[in-house]
Amino acid sequence: MPLESPSSSVPLSFPSLLPSVPDTITSSSLPPMSYITSQEMKCILHWFASWSGPQRERFLQDLVAKAVPGKLQPLLDSLEQLSVSGTNRP
C-alpha cells in the first residue's frame, strides 16, 4: 500500500536538519524512479523530519539492518548527506 500525504494541498517541507544533495548529481546519472516510489520517499522524509533524534536513530538502525545487513556504517554515512529541496511537484 503506497504511503501518501493525506491531502495533496499539504506542502511537504523539510527542515534544514537534512543536508542537501550535491549539485553534481544529475538526473541523467540516476536510474529512473517510479512516481509511487518518489511519493513514498517524500512521505517518509516528511515523517522523519518531525521525529525526535532517538526516533530517527532507531528508524535508521532498523532500516539498515533490514536493507543491507553488515553494511551499517557506510549507509548511515550516506544517509547524512540526503535532503529534499525545490518546490513540491505532483
The first five atom37 places (N, CA, C, CB, O) and aatype in JSON, in Angstrom:
{
  "aatype": [12, 14, 10, 6, 15, 14, 15, 15, 15, 19, 14, 10, 15, 13, 14, 15, 10, 10, 14, 15, 19, 14, 3, 16, 9, 16, 15, 15, 15, 10, 14, 14, 12, 15, 18, 9, 16, 15, 5, 6, 12, 11, 4, 9, 10, 8, 17, 13, 0, 15, 17, 15, 7, 14, 5, 1, 6, 1, 13, 10, 5, 3, 10, 19, 0, 11, 0, 19, 14, 7, 11, 10, 5, 14, 10, 10, 3, 15, 10, 6, 5, 10, 15, 19, 15, 7, 16, 2, 1, 14],
  "atom_mask": [
    [1, 1, 1, 1, 1],
    [1, 1, 1, 1, 1],
    [1, 1, 1, 1, 1],
    [1, 1, 1, 1, 1],
    [1, 1, 1, 1, 1],
    [1, 1, 1, 1, 1],
    [1, 1, 1, 1, 1],
    [1, 1, 1, 1, 1],
    [1, 1, 1, 1, 1],
    [1, 1, 1, 1, 1],
    [1, 1, 1, 1, 1],
    [1, 1, 1, 1, 1],
    [1, 1, 1, 1, 1],
    [1, 1, 1, 1, 1],
    [1, 1, 1, 1, 1],
    [1, 1, 1, 1, 1],
    [1, 1, 1, 1, 1],
    [1, 1, 1, 1, 1],
    [1, 1, 1, 1, 1],
    [1, 1, 1, 1, 1],
    [1, 1, 1, 1, 1],
    [1, 1, 1, 1, 1],
    [1, 1, 1, 1, 1],
    [1, 1, 1, 1, 1],
    [1, 1, 1, 1, 1],
    [1, 1, 1, 1, 1],
    [1, 1, 1, 1, 1],
    [1, 1, 1, 1, 1],
    [1, 1, 1, 1, 1],
    [1, 1, 1, 1, 1],
    [1, 1, 1, 1, 1],
    [1, 1, 1, 1, 1],
    [1, 1, 1, 1, 1],
    [1, 1, 1, 1, 1],
    [1, 1, 1, 1, 1],
    [1, 1, 1, 1, 1],
    [1, 1, 1, 1, 1],
    [1, 1, 1, 1, 1],
    [1, 1, 1, 1, 1],
    [1, 1, 1, 1, 1],
    [1, 1, 1, 1, 1],
    [1, 1, 1, 1, 1],
    [1, 1, 1, 1, 1],
    [1, 1, 1, 1, 1],
    [1, 1, 1, 1, 1],
    [1, 1, 1, 1, 1],
    [1, 1, 1, 1, 1],
    [1, 1, 1, 1, 1],
    [1, 1, 1, 1, 1],
    [1, 1, 1, 1, 1],
    [1, 1, 1, 1, 1],
    [1, 1, 1, 1, 1],
    [1, 1, 1, 0, 1],
    [1, 1, 1, 1, 1],
    [1, 1, 1, 1, 1],
    [1, 1, 1, 1, 1],
    [1, 1, 1, 1, 1],
    [1, 1, 1, 1, 1],
    [1, 1, 1, 1, 1],
    [1, 1, 1, 1, 1],
    [1, 1, 1, 1, 1],
    [1, 1, 1, 1, 1],
    [1, 1, 1, 1, 1],
    [1, 1, 1, 1, 1],
    [1, 1, 1, 1, 1],
    [1, 1, 1, 1, 1],
    [1, 1, 1, 1, 1],
    [1, 1, 1, 1, 1],
    [1, 1, 1, 1, 1],
    [1, 1, 1, 0, 1],
    [1, 1, 1, 1, 1],
    [1, 1, 1, 1, 1],
    [1, 1, 1, 1, 1],
    [1, 1, 1, 1, 1],
    [1, 1, 1, 1, 1],
    [1, 1, 1, 1, 1],
    [1, 1, 1, 1, 1],
    [1, 1, 1, 1, 1],
    [1, 1, 1, 1, 1],
    [1, 1, 1, 1, 1],
    [1, 1, 1, 1, 1],
    [1, 1, 1, 1, 1],
    [1, 1, 1, 1, 1],
    [1, 1, 1, 1, 1],
    [1, 1, 1, 1, 1],
    [1, 1, 1, 0, 1],
    [1, 1, 1, 1, 1],
    [1, 1, 1, 1, 1],
    [1, 1, 1, 1, 1],
    [1, 1, 1, 1, 1]
  ],
  "atom_positions": [
    [[0.85, -1.18, 0.0], [0.0, 0.0, 0.0], [0.89, 1.23, 0.0], [-0.96, 0.0, 1.22], [1.72, 1.37, 0.9]],
    [[0.75, 2.14, -0.96], [1.6, 3.32, -1.03], [1.34, 4.27, 0.12], [1.4, 4.03, -2.35], [0.21, 4.4, 0.6]],
    [[2.39, 4.93, 0.55], [2.27, 5.96, 1.57], [2.04, 7.28, 0.87], [3.52, 6.01, 2.48], [2.85, 7.69, 0.03]],
    [[0.96, 7.96, 1.21], [0.66, 9.22, 0.55], [0.32, 10.26, 1.59], [-0.49, 9.06, -0.45], [-0.08, 9.93, 2.71]],
    [[0.49, 11.51, 1.22], [0.09, 12.61, 2.07], [-1.43, 12.61, 2.17], [0.62, 13.97, 1.52], [-2.09, 12.33, 1.17]],
    [[-2.03, 12.92, 3.34], [-3.47, 12.88, 3.47], [-4.18, 13.84, 2.53], [-3.85, 13.17, 4.87], [-5.34, 13.63, 2.18]],
    [[-3.52, 14.88, 2.12], [-4.13, 15.85, 1.22], [-3.07, 16.36, 0.27], [-4.78, 17.02, 2.0], [-1.94, 16.64, 0.67]],
    [[-3.44, 16.47, -0.99], [-2.45, 16.95, -1.96], [-2.13, 18.42, -1.75], [-2.96, 16.74, -3.38], [-1.14, 18.92, -2.3]],
    [[-2.95, 19.13, -0.96], [-2.68, 20.54, -0.72], [-1.74, 20.76, 0.46], [-3.97, 21.28, -0.48], [-1.32, 21.89, 0.71]],
    [[-1.39, 19.71, 1.18], [-0.47, 19.83, 2.31], [0.95, 19.88, 1.78], [-0.65, 18.66, 3.31], [1.41, 18.9, 1.18]],
    [[1.65, 21.0, 1.98], [3.02, 21.07, 1.46], [3.94, 20.18, 2.27], [3.53, 22.51, 1.47], [3.84, 20.12, 3.5]],
    [[4.84, 19.49, 1.6], [5.84, 18.69, 2.27], [7.1, 19.53, 2.37], [6.12, 17.34, 1.51], [7.84, 19.68, 1.4]],
    [[7.34, 20.07, 3.55], [8.54, 20.88, 3.74], [9.45, 20.16, 4.7], [8.19, 22.31, 4.26], [9.0, 19.42, 5.58]],
    [[10.72, 20.37, 4.54], [11.7, 19.66, 5.32], [12.62, 20.67, 6.0], [12.51, 18.67, 4.45], [13.13, 21.58, 5.34]],
    [[12.83, 20.53, 7.3], [13.71, 21.47, 7.99], [15.15, 21.33, 7.53], [13.62, 21.27, 9.5], [15.51, 20.35, 6.88]],
    [[15.95, 22.31, 7.88], [17.33, 22.34, 7.42], [18.21, 21.28, 8.07], [17.91, 23.69, 7.69], [19.39, 21.18, 7.74]],
    [[17.67, 20.47, 8.99], [18.49, 19.43, 9.62], [18.88, 18.35, 8.62], [17.74, 18.8, 10.78], [19.79, 17.57, 8.9]],
    [[18.23, 18.29, 7.47], [18.61, 17.34, 6.44], [19.55, 18.03, 5.47], [17.35, 16.78, 5.71], [19.17, 19.03, 4.86]],
    [[20.77, 17.53, 5.29], [21.71, 18.16, 4.37], [21.23, 18.05, 2.92], [23.1, 17.54, 4.5], [20.41, 17.18, 2.6]],
    [[21.73, 18.92, 2.06], [21.27, 18.93, 0.67], [22.03, 17.93, -0.19], [21.41, 20.33, 0.09], [23.15, 17.53, 0.14]],
    [[21.4, 17.55, -1.29], [22.03, 16.66, -2.26], [23.0, 17.5, -3.09], [20.96, 15.95, -3.18], [22.63, 18.58, -3.54]],
    [[24.22, 17.03, -3.31], [25.19, 17.81, -4.08], [24.68, 18.11, -5.49], [26.51, 17.06, -4.17], [23.99, 17.29, -6.1]],
    [[25.02, 19.3, -6.0], [24.62, 19.71, -7.34], [25.25, 18.86, -8.42], [24.97, 21.16, -7.57], [24.78, 18.85, -9.56]],
    [[26.31, 18.14, -8.1], [26.99, 17.32, -9.1], [26.18, 16.09, -9.49], [28.35, 16.88, -8.59], [26.47, 15.46, -10.51]],
    [[25.17, 15.76, -8.69], [24.31, 14.63, -9.04], [23.23, 15.13, -9.97], [23.69, 13.96, -7.76], [22.46, 16.02, -9.62]],
    [[23.18, 14.57, -11.17], [22.19, 14.99, -12.15], [21.18, 13.88, -12.38], [22.87, 15.39, -13.48], [21.43, 12.72, -12.05]],
    [[20.04, 14.26, -12.94], [19.01, 13.26, -13.2], [19.5, 12.21, -14.19], [17.74, 13.92, -13.72], [19.02, 11.08, -14.18]],
    [[20.44, 12.56, -15.06], [20.94, 11.59, -16.03], [21.87, 10.56, -15.37], [21.67, 12.31, -17.16], [22.1, 9.5, -15.94]],
    [[22.41, 10.88, -14.18], [23.3, 9.94, -13.51], [22.55, 8.99, -12.58], [24.36, 10.69, -12.74], [23.15, 8.06, -12.03]],
    [[21.25, 9.21, -12.39], [20.46, 8.37, -11.5], [19.49, 7.52, -12.31], [19.71, 9.23, -10.48], [18.98, 7.97, -13.34]],
    [[19.22, 6.3, -11.86], [18.24, 5.49, -12.57], [16.84, 6.09, -12.42], [18.25, 4.03, -12.06], [16.58, 6.79, -11.44]],
    [[15.95, 5.83, -13.36], [14.6, 6.38, -13.25], [13.88, 5.82, -12.02], [13.79, 6.08, -14.52], [14.09, 4.67, -11.64]],
    [[13.04, 6.63, -11.42], [12.31, 6.23, -10.23], [10.82, 6.35, -10.52], [12.72, 7.1, -8.99], [10.38, 7.31, -11.14]],
    [[10.05, 5.38, -10.07], [8.61, 5.43, -10.31], [7.99, 6.56, -9.5], [7.95, 4.09, -9.97], [8.54, 6.99, -8.49]],
    [[6.84, 7.02, -9.95], [6.11, 8.08, -9.26], [5.73, 7.63, -7.85], [4.85, 8.49, -10.05], [5.86, 8.4, -6.9]],
    [[5.27, 6.4, -7.71], [4.86, 5.88, -6.4], [6.05, 5.84, -5.45], [4.25, 4.47, -6.54], [5.94, 6.26, -4.3]],
    [[7.18, 5.34, -5.91], [8.39, 5.3, -5.08], [8.78, 6.7, -4.64], [9.55, 4.63, -5.84], [9.13, 6.92, -3.48]],
    [[8.72, 7.65, -5.55], [9.05, 9.03, -5.24], [8.12, 9.59, -4.16], [8.98, 9.9, -6.5], [8.57, 10.23, -3.22]],
    [[6.82, 9.34, -4.3], [5.85, 9.82, -3.31], [6.07, 9.15, -1.96], [4.42, 9.57, -3.81], [5.95, 9.81, -0.92]],
    [[6.37, 7.87, -1.94], [6.63, 7.17, -0.69], [7.86, 7.74, 0.0], [6.82, 5.66, -0.94], [7.86, 7.92, 1.22]],
    [[8.89, 8.03, -0.76], [10.11, 8.6, -0.18], [9.84, 9.98, 0.41], [11.22, 8.69, -1.24], [10.33, 10.3, 1.49]],
    [[9.06, 10.81, -0.29], [8.72, 12.14, 0.22], [7.93, 12.03, 1.52], [7.91, 12.94, -0.82], [8.17, 12.79, 2.46]],
    [[7.01, 11.09, 1.58], [6.21, 10.88, 2.78], [7.1, 10.45, 3.96], [5.11, 9.83, 2.53], [6.97, 10.98, 5.06]],
    [[7.98, 9.51, 3.72], [8.88, 9.03, 4.78], [9.8, 10.15, 5.24], [9.71, 7.83, 4.29], [10.03, 10.29, 6.44]],
    [[10.34, 10.94, 4.32], [11.19, 12.07, 4.71], [10.41, 13.09, 5.52], [11.79, 12.74, 3.47], [10.95, 13.69, 6.45]],
    [[9.15, 13.3, 5.17], [8.31, 14.23, 5.93], [8.14, 13.73, 7.37], [6.92, 14.4, 5.25], [8.29, 14.5, 8.32]],
    [[7.83, 12.45, 7.52], [7.71, 11.88, 8.86], [9.03, 11.96, 9.6], [7.23, 10.42, 8.79], [9.09, 12.38, 10.75]],
    [[10.1, 11.56, 8.93], [11.44, 11.53, 9.52], [11.82, 12.89, 10.09], [12.46, 11.09, 8.47], [12.4, 12.98, 11.17]],
    [[11.5, 13.96, 9.36], [11.86, 15.31, 9.79], [11.15, 15.71, 11.08], [11.54, 16.3, 8.69], [11.65, 16.56, 11.81]],
    [[9.99, 15.13, 11.37], [9.25, 15.51, 12.57], [9.58, 14.64, 13.78], [7.76, 15.43, 12.29], [9.13, 14.93, 14.89]],
    [[10.36, 13.59, 13.6], [10.7, 12.7, 14.7], [11.81, 13.29, 15.56], [11.11, 11.33, 14.17], [12.58, 14.14, 15.11]],
    [[11.88, 12.82, 16.8], [12.97, 13.23, 17.69], [14.26, 12.53, 17.27], [12.62, 12.9, 19.19], [14.23, 11.58, 16.48]],
    [[15.37, 12.99, 17.78], [16.67, 12.39, 17.47], [16.71, 10.89, 17.73], [0.0, 0.0, 0.0], [17.13, 10.13, 16.86]],
    [[16.28, 10.43, 18.93], [16.29, 8.98, 19.19], [15.37, 8.19, 18.25], [15.88, 8.72, 20.63], [15.69, 7.06, 17.88]],
    [[14.22, 8.78, 17.88], [13.33, 8.09, 16.94], [13.98, 7.94, 15.58], [11.99, 8.85, 16.81], [13.89, 6.89, 14.95]],
    [[14.65, 9.01, 15.1], [15.33, 8.94, 13.8], [16.45, 7.91, 13.85], [15.91, 10.34, 13.41], [16.62, 7.12, 12.91]],
    [[17.21, 7.91, 14.93], [18.32, 6.96, 15.06], [17.81, 5.52, 15.04], [19.1, 7.22, 16.37], [18.39, 4.67, 14.37]],
    [[16.73, 5.25, 15.76], [16.16, 3.9, 15.8], [15.65, 3.49, 14.41], [15.02, 3.82, 16.83], [15.86, 2.35, 13.98]],
    [[14.97, 4.41, 13.73], [14.46, 4.11, 12.39], [15.61, 3.77, 11.44], [13.66, 5.31, 11.84], [15.53, 2.8, 10.69]],
    [[16.67, 4.57, 11.48], [17.81, 4.32, 10.59], [18.48, 2.99, 10.91], [18.83, 5.46, 10.7], [18.89, 2.26, 10.0]],
    [[18.61, 2.67, 12.19], [19.19, 1.38, 12.57], [18.35, 0.22, 12.04], [19.34, 1.27, 14.09], [18.88, -0.75, 11.5]],
    [[17.03, 0.33, 12.2], [16.14, -0.73, 11.7], [16.18, -0.82, 10.18], [14.7, -0.49, 12.16], [16.23, -1.91, 9.63]],
    [[16.17, 0.32, 9.51], [16.21, 0.35, 8.05], [17.47, -0.32, 7.53], [16.13, 1.8, 7.54], [17.42, -1.15, 6.63]],
    [[18.6, 0.05, 8.1], [19.87, -0.51, 7.65], [19.95, -2.0, 7.95], [21.04, 0.23, 8.31], [20.41, -2.77, 7.11]],
    [[19.51, -2.4, 9.12], [19.56, -3.83, 9.49], [18.73, -4.68, 8.54], [19.08, -4.02, 10.92], [19.1, -5.81, 8.23]],
    [[17.62, -4.15, 8.07], [16.75, -4.9, 7.18], [17.18, -4.79, 5.72], [15.32, -4.43, 7.32], [17.02, -5.73, 4.95]],
    [[17.73, -3.65, 5.34], [18.07, -3.4, 3.94], [19.41, -4.02, 3.55], [18.11, -1.91, 3.67], [19.49, -4.7, 2.53]],
    [[20.44, -3.8, 4.33], [21.78, -4.27, 3.98], [22.53, -4.71, 5.23], [22.56, -3.18, 3.23], [23.4, -3.98, 5.71]],
    [[22.23, -5.88, 5.76], [22.95, -6.34, 6.95], [24.46, -6.36, 6.7], [22.46, -7.74, 7.35], [24.92, -6.78, 5.64]],
    [[25.21, -5.91, 7.68], [26.66, -5.92, 7.57], [27.25, -4.66, 6.95], [0.0, 0.0, 0.0], [28.48, -4.53, 6.9]],
    [[26.42, -3.74, 6.49], [26.93, -2.52, 5.86], [26.32, -1.3, 6.53], [26.62, -2.51, 4.34], [25.97, -0.33, 5.86]],
    [[26.2, -1.32, 7.84], [25.54, -0.27, 8.59], [26.22, 1.09, 8.46], [25.49, -0.66, 10.03], [25.56, 2.06, 8.1]],
    [[27.49, 1.18, 8.74], [28.15, 2.48, 8.78], [28.18, 3.19, 7.43], [29.54, 2.31, 9.28], [27.87, 4.38, 7.38]],
    [[28.53, 2.53, 6.32], [28.52, 3.25, 5.04], [27.15, 3.81, 4.67], [28.99, 2.32, 3.94], [27.06, 4.91, 4.12]],
    [[26.08, 3.06, 4.97], [24.75, 3.56, 4.65], [24.38, 4.73, 5.54], [23.72, 2.44, 4.78], [23.81, 5.71, 5.07]],
    [[24.69, 4.64, 6.84], [24.4, 5.76, 7.74], [25.17, 7.01, 7.32], [24.75, 5.38, 9.18], [24.63, 8.11, 7.37]],
    [[26.42, 6.83, 6.91], [27.2, 7.97, 6.43], [26.55, 8.59, 5.2], [28.64, 7.55, 6.12], [26.52, 9.82, 5.06]],
    [[26.04, 7.76, 4.31], [25.38, 8.25, 3.1], [24.06, 8.94, 3.42], [25.15, 7.11, 2.12], [23.72, 9.94, 2.8]],
    [[23.32, 8.4, 4.38], [22.03, 9.0, 4.74], [22.2, 10.4, 5.31], [21.31, 8.12, 5.75], [21.31, 11.24, 5.17]],
    [[23.33, 10.67, 5.94], [23.58, 12.01, 6.47], [23.68, 13.05, 5.36], [24.85, 12.01, 7.3], [23.53, 14.24, 5.62]],
    [[23.92, 12.61, 4.15], [24.08, 13.52, 3.02], [22.77, 13.78, 2.27], [25.11, 12.97, 2.07], [22.76, 14.58, 1.33]],
    [[21.67, 13.13, 2.65], [20.4, 13.25, 1.93], [19.61, 14.48, 2.33], [19.57, 12.02, 2.16], [19.68, 14.95, 3.46]],
    [[18.85, 15.0, 1.37], [17.87, 16.05, 1.65], [16.94, 16.17, 0.46], [18.57, 17.41, 1.95], [17.16, 15.57, -0.6]],
    [[15.92, 16.95, 0.65], [14.98, 17.25, -0.43], [14.92, 18.76, -0.55], [13.55, 16.63, -0.16], [14.79, 19.46, 0.46]],
    [[15.01, 19.26, -1.76], [14.92, 20.7, -1.96], [14.08, 20.98, -3.18], [16.33, 21.33, -2.1], [13.77, 20.08, -3.96]],
    [[13.71, 22.23, -3.36], [12.91, 22.61, -4.51], [11.44, 22.66, -4.15], [0.0, 0.0, 0.0], [11.05, 22.43, -3.01]],
    [[10.63, 22.97, -5.15], [9.2, 23.09, -4.93], [8.53, 21.73, -5.02], [8.58, 24.05, -5.94], [9.06, 20.8, -5.64]],
    [[7.37, 21.63, -4.41], [6.6, 20.39, -4.49], [6.01, 20.26, -5.88], [5.47, 20.35, -3.42], [5.48, 21.22, -6.44]],
    [[6.11, 19.08, -6.42], [5.56, 18.82, -7.75], [4.68, 17.6, -7.67], [6.69, 18.63, -8.81], [5.03, 16.63, -7.0]],
    [[3.53, 17.62, -8.35], [2.65, 16.45, -8.32], [3.25, 15.26, -9.03], [1.31, 16.77, -8.95], [2.64, 14.2, -9.09]]
  ]
}
